[in-house]
Amino acid sequence: MAEVEVLVAGAGPVGLTMACELRRRGVRCRVIDRLPAPQPFAKAVGIQPRTLEIWDRMGIVREALEAAVPLRGQLLYVNGVQQARIELTLPPDVPYRFAALPQNDTERLLEGALTRWGGHVERGTELLGFAQDADGVRARLALPTGEQEGTSAEFLVGCDGAHSVVRKTLGLGFAGGSFPEEYMLGDVEVDWDLPPGYAVRSLHRSDGRTDDLLVCIPLPGHRRYRMSMLVPPALSPEPQQPGGEGVLHGLEDGPAPGLADIQTVLDRLAPRPATATALRWSSVFRISHRLVDRYGEGRVFVAGDAAHIHPPTGAQGMNTGIQDACNLAWKLAMAVRSTASEGLLSSYHAERRPVGEEVVQRTVRHAGEGVPADPDDPSTLIRREAQLLVGYRGSPIVGTDHPPRQGPAPGDRAPDCGGLRYDLAAFPSRLFDVLRGDEHTLLLYADGEDQLTPFAGVADAARARAHGQLTVRVIVAPGLRTDGLPLPVVLDGRDAFRQSYGAHGGEGFLIRPDGYLGLRPARASDPELLAQLALTFR
């Protein structure tokens, strides 16, 4: 018998999300990280609205909202002249907005949640290698004492970054390239009078090309920003030796920029006269763009930077990795419970690799041309940057939309809506309140009392097919009598659910644990529902 059910290598935001999602589902997991302590760096800063939705389901969104600051938009300057002011506005059906939070604070929040769920991170513990067979994974670890240890797990997830041991040991392809430029990061306060909450992108262009740039992202604190800029020749480190795959990505060793280095760039590119002070940390870094050919093999998987690396444009990297973890964790939890269908774990690659490919291509394009050059209309562009358009249509474990109907299709993010009411509550709820949890949820919609009759039988059959790991709720139009219905009932008080989902009476909506629509049968009693559950549940 394996010592743990899942071994997680890497305790950055992706590994911690993976561990939290597993622990809150009761999975025995071990989390290791080779570094002796968390790093005090604001590497990844932007928090997308979709990530806040995930944290809502995990129960940590309040802490994140209290620690983060709003990211309201971006100011674009070219050769000192303002060219654009991008407003990051979203429609009212999206419950959260764009935010900025230093990565070290994100890790602190996630590690605190992991502790509350009975987990912890083993610091200074490095994965040296592993072997797997049909029964599990045997891993070799280097402990903080310098000793080595063998351990066993049913599954291994590599969240161990751009130079992933898990990826290299599996022999996964990691095709791509590196950008020739070197950059420096600095976490500083600045005394300009630009509007708070706006990122600043200031470029110098000559002969049609960008030859100098300054990017500033707001951070919590008074006029505090994480700034990135090109490295001056005096600070350019010795050429970094690439890893076994030629990967040049991440923070580099060598002299760190000082305030004077940052001030020199501000003097050239700041849109207002500005002085930088209170430097917290700084570093030099390189950027690559790469994507694995497979997101796993057998009982071993990769997520986050171990699977995809790319420019930080649009704050897509960490957020994409968090969604990797969210997608895989509930599937692993079912696998260790022996309730997963034969093809459930392979759906991780099928669903997440196309997302990784799109993100890498888009961020590389935006790094060269800028986000404002994107041909999509502003509303679509902002929803994509918010990661609200990530979806899994065509996945082997979601249904088909036949015929296409108003509202979300199978594979789409299940949207939120307001105005829902429970009889015993004097206040309204949002749909995300109703869906909060860790299981599949079947929503049955009725706008006529005759439609309620088969719902109890549908619920019993669906729960039995899902091994009891399914929550069923009935959403009803105003005025319907539901006396005696042995299922939880929620009133669609403002008709918002019907409008958001294009719902018709008697229809069902199967929502996955990661908040995506798995199926919407036109009649909840259709055999299609049980057939769909068979694609997920053993």
C-alpha positions as CSV (number, residue, x, y, z in Angstrom):
1,M,0.0,0.0,0.0
2,A,1.3,3.5,-0.9
3,E,2.4,5.7,1.9
4,V,0.4,8.6,0.5
5,E,-2.2,8.9,-2.1
6,V,-0.7,11.9,-4.0
7,L,2.8,13.3,-3.8
8,V,2.9,17.0,-4.9
9,A,6.4,18.3,-5.9
10,G,6.6,22.1,-5.6
11,A,4.9,24.5,-3.1
12,G,4.3,27.5,-5.2
13,P,0.8,28.8,-6.0
14,V,0.1,25.8,-8.3
15,G,1.4,23.1,-5.9
16,L,-0.4,24.7,-2.9
17,T,-3.7,24.9,-4.9
18,M,-3.3,21.2,-5.8
19,A,-2.7,20.3,-2.2
20,C,-5.6,22.4,-0.9
21,E,-8.0,20.9,-3.4
22,L,-6.9,17.4,-2.5
23,R,-6.9,17.9,1.2
24,R,-10.4,19.4,1.3
25,R,-11.6,16.3,-0.5
26,G,-10.0,14.1,2.1
27,V,-7.0,12.9,0.0
28,R,-3.8,12.0,1.8
29,C,-1.1,14.0,0.1
30,R,2.5,14.9,0.8
31,V,3.7,18.3,-0.4
32,I,7.5,18.9,-0.8
33,D,9.5,21.9,-1.9
34,R,13.3,22.0,-2.4
35,L,13.6,25.6,-1.0
36,P,14.1,25.9,2.8
37,A,11.6,28.8,3.1
38,P,9.0,30.6,1.0
39,Q,10.5,33.3,-1.2
40,P,9.6,37.0,-0.4
41,F,9.1,37.9,-4.0
42,A,6.3,39.5,-6.0
43,K,7.0,37.5,-9.1
44,A,3.4,36.8,-10.2
45,V,1.2,39.7,-9.3
46,G,-2.1,39.7,-11.3
47,I,-5.1,37.7,-9.9
48,Q,-7.7,37.0,-12.6
49,P,-11.4,37.1,-11.8
50,R,-11.6,33.4,-12.7
51,T,-9.0,32.6,-10.0
52,L,-11.1,34.5,-7.4
53,E,-14.0,32.3,-8.4
54,I,-11.9,29.2,-7.8
55,W,-10.8,30.6,-4.4
56,D,-14.5,31.3,-3.6
57,R,-15.2,27.5,-4.0
58,M,-12.1,26.8,-1.9
59,G,-13.3,29.1,0.9
60,I,-10.3,31.6,0.8
61,V,-11.7,34.4,-1.3
62,R,-12.5,36.7,1.6
63,E,-8.8,36.7,2.8
64,A,-7.7,37.3,-0.8
65,L,-10.0,40.3,-1.3
66,E,-8.8,41.8,2.0
67,A,-5.1,41.4,1.0
68,A,-5.3,42.4,-2.6
69,V,-5.8,45.8,-4.4
70,P,-8.0,46.5,-7.4
71,L,-6.4,46.4,-10.8
72,R,-8.7,48.9,-12.7
73,G,-6.9,49.1,-16.0
74,Q,-3.8,50.0,-17.9
75,L,-2.2,53.3,-19.2
76,L,-0.2,53.0,-22.3
77,Y,2.5,55.5,-23.3
78,V,4.7,55.6,-26.4
79,N,7.6,58.0,-26.5
80,G,6.1,59.9,-23.6
81,V,2.6,60.4,-25.1
82,Q,-0.4,58.6,-23.8
83,Q,-1.8,56.3,-26.5
84,A,-4.5,54.4,-24.7
85,R,-6.3,54.0,-21.4
86,I,-7.7,50.4,-21.1
87,E,-10.5,50.0,-18.5
88,L,-10.8,46.5,-17.1
89,T,-14.6,46.4,-16.8
90,L,-16.7,43.3,-16.6
91,P,-20.5,42.6,-16.9
92,P,-22.5,42.3,-13.6
93,D,-22.8,38.5,-14.0
94,V,-19.1,38.2,-13.1
95,P,-18.8,38.4,-9.3
96,Y,-15.2,39.4,-9.0
97,R,-12.9,41.9,-10.6
98,F,-9.2,42.1,-11.5
99,A,-6.8,42.2,-8.6
100,A,-3.1,42.6,-7.8
101,L,-1.5,40.5,-5.0
102,P,2.2,39.7,-4.6
103,Q,3.0,36.0,-5.2
104,N,4.4,35.6,-1.7
105,D,1.1,36.8,-0.2
106,T,-0.8,34.3,-2.5
107,E,1.4,31.5,-1.2
108,R,0.8,32.6,2.4
109,L,-3.0,32.5,2.0
110,L,-2.9,29.1,0.3
111,E,-0.5,27.6,2.8
112,G,-2.7,28.9,5.6
113,A,-5.7,27.1,4.0
114,L,-3.6,23.9,3.6
115,T,-2.8,24.0,7.3
116,R,-6.5,24.4,8.2
117,W,-7.2,21.3,6.1
118,G,-4.6,19.3,8.0
119,G,-1.7,19.5,5.5
120,H,1.7,21.1,5.6
121,V,4.7,21.8,3.3
122,E,7.9,19.8,3.8
123,R,10.5,22.6,3.2
124,G,14.1,21.8,2.0
125,T,12.9,18.4,0.6
126,E,13.9,17.8,-3.0
127,L,12.6,15.3,-5.5
128,L,15.6,13.5,-7.0
129,G,13.8,11.0,-9.2
130,F,11.0,8.5,-9.4
131,A,9.8,5.3,-11.2
132,Q,6.3,4.2,-11.7
133,D,4.4,1.1,-12.6
134,A,0.7,0.0,-12.7
135,D,0.4,0.1,-9.0
136,G,2.0,3.4,-8.0
137,V,5.0,5.7,-8.0
138,R,8.3,5.2,-6.0
139,A,10.1,8.5,-5.5
140,R,13.6,9.4,-4.1
141,L,13.8,12.4,-1.9
142,A,16.7,14.5,-0.5
143,L,15.9,15.6,3.0
144,P,17.0,18.8,4.8
145,T,19.4,16.7,6.8
146,G,21.2,15.7,3.6
147,E,19.9,12.1,3.9
148,Q,17.9,10.4,1.2
149,E,14.6,8.8,1.6
150,G,12.3,6.6,-0.6
151,T,8.6,7.1,-0.5
152,S,5.6,5.7,-2.4
153,A,2.4,7.3,-3.7
154,E,-0.5,6.3,-5.9
155,F,0.1,9.5,-8.0
156,L,2.7,12.2,-8.4
157,V,2.0,15.7,-9.6
158,G,4.9,17.9,-10.7
159,C,4.3,21.5,-9.8
160,D,8.0,22.1,-9.7
161,G,8.5,24.9,-12.1
162,A,10.2,25.7,-15.4
163,H,13.1,23.4,-14.6
164,S,10.8,20.5,-13.5
165,V,12.5,17.3,-12.4
166,V,9.1,15.6,-13.0
167,R,8.9,16.7,-16.6
168,K,12.5,15.8,-17.3
169,T,12.2,12.4,-15.7
170,L,9.1,11.6,-17.7
171,G,10.9,12.7,-20.9
172,L,8.1,15.0,-21.9
173,G,8.8,17.3,-24.9
174,F,9.1,21.0,-24.1
175,A,9.3,22.7,-27.4
176,G,9.7,26.5,-27.7
177,G,12.4,29.1,-27.4
178,S,13.8,32.0,-25.4
179,F,13.6,35.8,-25.7
180,P,17.0,37.4,-26.2
181,E,16.2,40.3,-23.8
182,E,17.0,40.3,-20.1
183,Y,14.8,42.1,-17.7
184,M,15.0,43.4,-14.1
185,L,12.3,43.5,-11.5
186,G,11.9,45.9,-8.6
187,D,9.3,46.3,-5.9
188,V,9.3,50.0,-5.0
189,E,7.2,53.0,-4.0
190,V,7.0,55.9,-6.5
191,D,5.7,59.5,-6.0
192,W,4.0,60.2,-9.3
193,D,0.4,61.4,-9.4
194,L,-1.0,58.8,-11.8
195,P,-4.4,57.3,-10.9
196,P,-4.2,54.4,-8.4
197,G,-5.1,50.9,-9.6
198,Y,-3.8,51.3,-13.1
199,A,-0.9,49.4,-14.5
200,V,1.5,51.5,-16.6
201,R,3.2,50.4,-19.8
202,S,5.6,53.0,-21.2
203,L,7.5,52.2,-24.4
204,H,10.2,54.0,-26.5
205,R,9.9,53.2,-30.2
206,S,12.5,54.0,-32.9
207,D,12.4,53.0,-36.5
208,G,9.1,51.1,-35.9
209,R,10.4,48.9,-33.1
210,T,10.4,49.0,-29.3
211,D,13.9,49.5,-27.9
212,D,13.1,50.4,-24.3
213,L,10.2,49.7,-22.0
214,L,8.9,50.1,-18.4
215,V,5.9,48.1,-17.0
216,C,4.5,48.9,-13.6
217,I,1.9,46.8,-11.8
218,P,0.2,48.2,-8.7
219,L,0.8,46.4,-5.4
220,P,-0.8,46.7,-2.0
221,G,0.7,49.7,-0.2
222,H,0.9,53.5,-0.8
223,R,1.9,54.0,-4.5
224,R,3.8,50.7,-4.5
225,Y,4.5,49.0,-7.8
226,R,6.2,45.9,-9.1
227,M,8.3,47.3,-12.0
228,S,10.0,45.5,-14.8
229,M,12.4,47.0,-17.4
230,L,15.3,46.0,-19.7
231,V,18.6,45.3,-17.9
232,P,21.4,47.8,-18.5
233,P,24.6,46.3,-19.8
234,A,26.4,46.8,-16.5
235,L,23.9,44.5,-14.7
236,S,23.6,41.9,-17.4
237,P,24.7,38.6,-15.7
238,E,27.0,36.1,-17.2
239,P,25.2,34.0,-19.8
240,Q,23.0,31.6,-17.9
241,Q,23.7,27.9,-18.5
242,P,20.4,26.5,-19.8
243,G,18.9,23.3,-18.4
244,G,18.9,20.0,-20.1
245,E,16.2,21.3,-22.5
246,G,17.9,24.6,-23.1
247,V,15.3,26.4,-20.8
248,L,16.2,30.0,-19.9
249,H,13.4,31.2,-17.7
250,G,13.0,32.8,-14.3
251,L,15.0,34.8,-11.8
252,E,18.8,34.7,-12.2
253,D,21.7,34.7,-9.9
254,G,24.1,37.7,-10.0
255,P,24.0,41.4,-9.0
256,A,20.5,42.7,-8.2
257,P,19.4,46.1,-9.5
258,G,19.5,48.9,-7.0
259,L,17.3,52.0,-6.6
260,A,19.7,53.9,-8.8
261,D,19.2,51.4,-11.7
262,I,15.5,51.7,-11.4
263,Q,15.6,55.4,-11.1
264,T,17.6,55.7,-14.3
265,V,14.9,53.9,-16.2
266,L,12.2,56.0,-14.6
267,D,14.0,59.1,-15.7
268,R,13.9,57.9,-19.3
269,L,10.4,56.4,-19.4
270,A,8.2,57.5,-16.6
271,P,5.2,59.4,-17.9
272,R,5.5,61.9,-15.0
273,P,8.6,63.0,-13.1
274,A,8.9,60.4,-10.4
275,T,11.3,59.2,-7.7
276,A,11.5,55.6,-6.6
277,T,12.0,54.7,-2.9
278,A,11.6,51.9,-0.4
279,L,13.0,49.1,-2.5
280,R,11.9,45.8,-1.0
281,W,13.5,43.4,-3.5
282,S,14.9,43.2,-7.0
283,S,16.2,40.7,-9.4
284,V,17.1,40.0,-13.0
285,F,15.1,37.5,-15.0
286,R,14.8,35.8,-18.4
287,I,11.7,34.7,-20.3
288,S,11.1,31.6,-22.5
289,H,8.0,30.3,-24.2
290,R,7.5,26.5,-24.1
291,L,4.8,23.9,-23.9
292,V,4.9,20.2,-23.0
293,D,3.7,17.7,-25.6
294,R,1.8,15.7,-22.9
295,Y,0.5,16.8,-19.5
296,G,1.3,13.5,-18.0
297,E,2.0,9.9,-18.4
298,G,0.6,7.0,-16.4
299,R,0.3,8.0,-12.8
300,V,2.4,11.1,-13.1
301,F,1.3,14.6,-14.2
302,V,2.7,18.1,-14.6
303,A,1.0,21.5,-14.0
304,G,1.8,25.2,-14.0
305,D,5.3,26.2,-15.2
306,A,6.3,22.6,-15.4
307,A,3.9,22.3,-18.3
308,H,3.9,25.8,-19.9
309,I,6.1,28.9,-19.7
310,H,5.6,32.2,-21.5
311,P,5.9,36.0,-21.2
312,P,4.1,37.5,-18.1
313,T,1.9,39.7,-20.4
314,G,-1.6,39.8,-19.1
315,A,-0.8,37.9,-15.8
316,Q,-1.7,34.5,-17.4
317,G,0.9,32.2,-16.1
318,M,0.2,31.6,-12.4
319,N,-3.6,31.9,-13.0
320,T,-3.4,29.2,-15.8
321,G,-1.4,27.0,-13.5
322,I,-4.0,27.4,-10.7
323,Q,-6.6,26.3,-13.2
324,D,-4.5,23.3,-14.1
325,A,-4.5,22.2,-10.5
326,C,-8.2,22.9,-10.1
327,N,-8.9,20.7,-13.2
328,L,-6.8,17.8,-12.1
329,A,-7.4,17.7,-8.3
330,W,-11.0,16.6,-8.4
331,K,-10.2,13.9,-10.9
332,L,-7.3,12.6,-8.8
333,A,-9.6,12.6,-5.8
334,M,-12.1,10.4,-7.6
335,A,-9.3,8.1,-8.8
336,V,-8.0,7.5,-5.3
337,R,-11.6,6.7,-4.2
338,S,-11.9,4.3,-7.1
339,T,-14.9,6.1,-8.4
340,A,-13.3,7.6,-11.5
341,S,-14.1,6.3,-15.0
342,E,-11.4,4.7,-17.0
343,G,-10.8,7.8,-19.1
344,L,-11.2,10.5,-16.5
345,L,-7.6,11.1,-15.7
346,S,-6.6,11.3,-19.4
347,S,-9.1,14.1,-19.8
348,Y,-6.7,16.3,-17.9
349,H,-4.4,16.4,-21.0
350,A,-7.3,16.6,-23.4
351,E,-8.8,19.7,-21.6
352,R,-5.7,21.6,-20.4
353,R,-3.2,21.3,-23.2
354,P,-5.3,23.3,-25.7
355,V,-5.6,26.0,-23.0
356,G,-1.9,26.0,-22.4
357,E,-1.2,26.2,-26.2
358,E,-3.6,29.2,-26.6
359,V,-2.1,31.0,-23.6
360,V,1.5,30.6,-24.8
361,Q,0.6,31.8,-28.3
362,R,-1.4,34.8,-27.1
363,T,1.2,36.0,-24.6
364,V,4.0,35.7,-27.1
365,R,1.9,37.7,-29.6
366,H,1.0,40.3,-27.0
367,A,4.6,40.6,-25.8
368,G,5.6,41.7,-29.3
369,E,2.6,43.7,-30.4
370,G,0.9,44.8,-27.1
371,V,-2.5,43.8,-25.8
372,P,-4.2,46.8,-27.6
373,A,-3.2,45.4,-30.9
374,D,-5.4,42.3,-30.4
375,P,-8.0,42.2,-33.1
376,D,-10.9,41.0,-30.8
377,D,-13.5,43.5,-29.6
378,P,-12.7,45.0,-26.1
379,S,-15.4,43.0,-24.3
380,T,-14.1,39.7,-25.6
381,L,-10.5,40.7,-25.0
382,I,-11.1,41.5,-21.4
383,R,-13.2,38.4,-20.7
384,R,-10.4,36.3,-22.3
385,E,-7.7,38.0,-20.2
386,A,-9.9,37.4,-17.1
387,Q,-9.8,33.7,-18.1
388,L,-13.6,33.6,-18.2
389,L,-13.6,32.2,-21.8
390,V,-11.5,29.1,-20.9
391,G,-13.7,26.1,-21.7
392,Y,-13.7,22.5,-22.6
393,R,-16.1,22.1,-25.5
394,G,-15.3,18.9,-27.3
395,S,-13.7,17.3,-24.2
396,P,-14.2,13.5,-24.0
397,I,-16.1,13.9,-20.7
398,V,-18.6,16.7,-21.5
399,G,-21.8,16.4,-23.5
400,T,-22.7,18.0,-26.8
401,D,-25.1,20.9,-27.3
402,H,-27.7,19.5,-29.6
403,P,-29.3,21.6,-30.9
404,P,-27.3,24.8,-29.8
405,R,-29.3,26.7,-27.3
406,Q,-29.2,30.1,-25.5
407,G,-26.9,30.2,-22.5
408,P,-23.7,28.1,-21.8
409,A,-23.0,25.0,-23.7
410,P,-21.4,21.8,-22.2
411,G,-17.8,22.5,-21.5
412,D,-18.3,26.3,-20.8
413,R,-17.8,28.0,-17.5
414,A,-21.0,27.9,-15.5
415,P,-21.9,31.6,-15.1
416,D,-23.0,33.1,-11.9
417,C,-26.3,34.9,-11.4
418,G,-28.1,36.7,-8.5
419,G,-31.6,36.9,-7.1
420,L,-31.9,33.3,-5.9
421,R,-33.8,32.7,-2.6
422,Y,-34.2,29.9,-0.1
423,D,-37.5,29.9,1.8
424,L,-35.7,30.1,5.1
425,A,-33.5,33.0,4.2
426,A,-34.5,36.7,4.3
427,F,-31.7,37.6,1.9
428,P,-30.9,36.6,-1.7
429,S,-28.1,34.3,-2.8
430,R,-26.0,34.0,-5.9
431,L,-25.7,30.8,-7.9
432,F,-22.1,30.4,-6.8
433,D,-23.3,30.2,-3.2
434,V,-25.6,27.4,-4.2
435,L,-22.8,25.6,-6.1
436,R,-20.1,26.0,-3.4
437,G,-18.6,22.6,-2.5
438,D,-16.5,19.9,-3.8
439,E,-18.9,17.6,-5.7
440,H,-20.8,17.5,-9.0
441,T,-24.1,19.4,-8.8
442,L,-27.2,18.7,-10.8
443,L,-29.5,21.6,-11.2
444,L,-33.1,20.8,-12.2
445,Y,-35.1,23.8,-13.5
446,A,-39.0,24.0,-13.4
447,D,-41.4,26.6,-14.5
448,G,-44.5,24.4,-14.3
449,E,-45.6,22.1,-11.4
450,D,-46.1,19.1,-13.7
451,Q,-42.3,19.2,-14.4
452,L,-41.5,18.5,-10.7
453,T,-43.0,15.0,-10.7
454,P,-40.1,13.1,-12.2
455,F,-37.4,15.1,-10.4
456,A,-37.2,12.8,-7.3
457,G,-36.7,9.7,-9.4
458,V,-34.1,11.5,-11.6
459,A,-32.2,12.6,-8.5
460,D,-32.1,9.1,-7.0
461,A,-30.9,7.5,-10.3
462,A,-28.3,10.2,-10.8
463,R,-26.9,10.0,-7.3
464,A,-26.7,6.2,-7.5
465,R,-24.8,6.4,-10.8
466,A,-22.4,8.9,-9.2
467,H,-21.7,6.7,-6.1
468,G,-23.4,9.3,-4.0
469,Q,-20.9,12.0,-5.0
470,L,-23.6,14.3,-6.5
471,T,-25.7,17.1,-5.1
472,V,-29.1,17.8,-6.6
473,R,-31.0,21.0,-6.3
474,V,-34.2,22.3,-7.9
475,I,-34.5,25.8,-9.2
476,V,-38.0,27.0,-9.7
477,A,-39.7,30.0,-11.3
478,P,-41.8,32.3,-9.0
479,G,-45.2,31.0,-8.0
480,L,-44.6,27.3,-8.2
481,R,-45.8,25.1,-5.3
482,T,-43.1,22.6,-4.3
483,D,-44.8,21.1,-1.2
484,G,-43.6,17.6,-0.6
485,L,-40.7,17.6,-3.0
486,P,-37.9,15.7,-1.3
487,L,-35.2,17.9,-2.8
488,P,-33.6,21.3,-1.8
489,V,-35.5,24.1,-3.7
490,V,-34.2,27.5,-4.7
491,L,-36.4,30.2,-6.0
492,D,-35.3,32.0,-9.2
493,G,-36.7,35.2,-7.7
494,R,-35.5,37.7,-10.4
495,D,-35.7,35.3,-13.3
496,A,-31.9,35.6,-13.5
497,F,-31.1,31.9,-13.7
498,R,-33.6,31.3,-16.6
499,Q,-32.1,34.3,-18.5
500,S,-28.4,33.5,-17.8
501,Y,-28.7,29.8,-18.7
502,G,-31.5,30.0,-21.3
503,A,-33.3,27.5,-19.2
504,H,-36.5,25.7,-20.1
505,G,-38.9,23.9,-17.8
506,G,-37.8,20.3,-17.1
507,E,-34.2,20.9,-18.2
508,G,-31.2,19.8,-16.2
509,F,-27.7,21.3,-15.8
510,L,-24.8,19.1,-14.6
511,I,-22.1,21.3,-13.1
512,R,-18.6,19.8,-12.5
513,P,-16.6,20.4,-9.3
514,D,-14.4,22.9,-11.1
515,G,-17.4,25.0,-12.1
516,Y,-17.8,24.0,-15.7
517,L,-21.0,22.7,-17.3
518,G,-20.7,19.0,-18.1
519,L,-24.2,18.5,-19.7
520,R,-27.5,20.2,-20.2
521,P,-30.1,17.6,-21.2
522,A,-33.3,19.1,-22.6
523,R,-35.3,16.8,-20.3
524,A,-33.7,15.9,-17.0
525,S,-35.2,12.4,-17.2
526,D,-33.3,11.7,-20.5
527,P,-31.1,8.6,-20.4
528,E,-28.4,11.0,-21.7
529,L,-27.8,12.1,-18.1
530,L,-26.8,8.7,-16.8
531,A,-24.7,8.1,-19.9
532,Q,-22.9,11.3,-19.3
533,L,-22.2,10.4,-15.6
534,A,-20.7,7.1,-16.9
535,L,-18.0,9.1,-18.7
536,T,-16.9,10.5,-15.3
537,F,-17.9,7.9,-12.7
538,R,-16.8,4.3,-12.7
